[in-house]
Amino acid sequence: MTFRSALSVMVPLAMLAACAVSQPDRPVGEPVSAPAAAPQAVVGTVESASVVSLSSVPSAGAGGASGPSSSPTMAYRVQMPDGSTRSVVQAGERFAVGDSVRVTADGRLTRP
């Protein structure tokens, strides 16, 4: 495996691992509470945006067929009204730093 191919696998995995959050510890024997209701969509502001991976669709100039290209997968950090931040990784609609975005209950970004 070449350095470049190893790097192209390791960087996205590292980005996803950085977004993982562990459950807080609780004492043994403490009852488990019922799960909270699904959170409602909340509006925040994009604090940072970076490309995680590019589309693998070949371009027409590179010998591929011309057609619709898929958008790159992006990692966003969103500043929430309560001062916390949320990290979202998704493909599709792109957002710029400073954009107001809605974080849906399923963890996707949309325009408010």
NORMO-V145459 format. One record per helix or strand of 2 or more residues. SS is the DSSP state (@ for helix, = for strand). FROM is the first residue (numbers start at 1). LEN is the number of residues. If there is no record, write none. Layout:
# NORMO-V145459
ss=SS from=FROM len=LEN
ss=SS from=FROM len=LEN
This chain:
# NORMO-V145459
ss=@ from=3 len=16
ss== from=42 len=12
ss=@ from=60 len=3
ss== from=73 len=8
ss== from=85 len=6
ss== from=100 len=4
ss== from=109 len=2
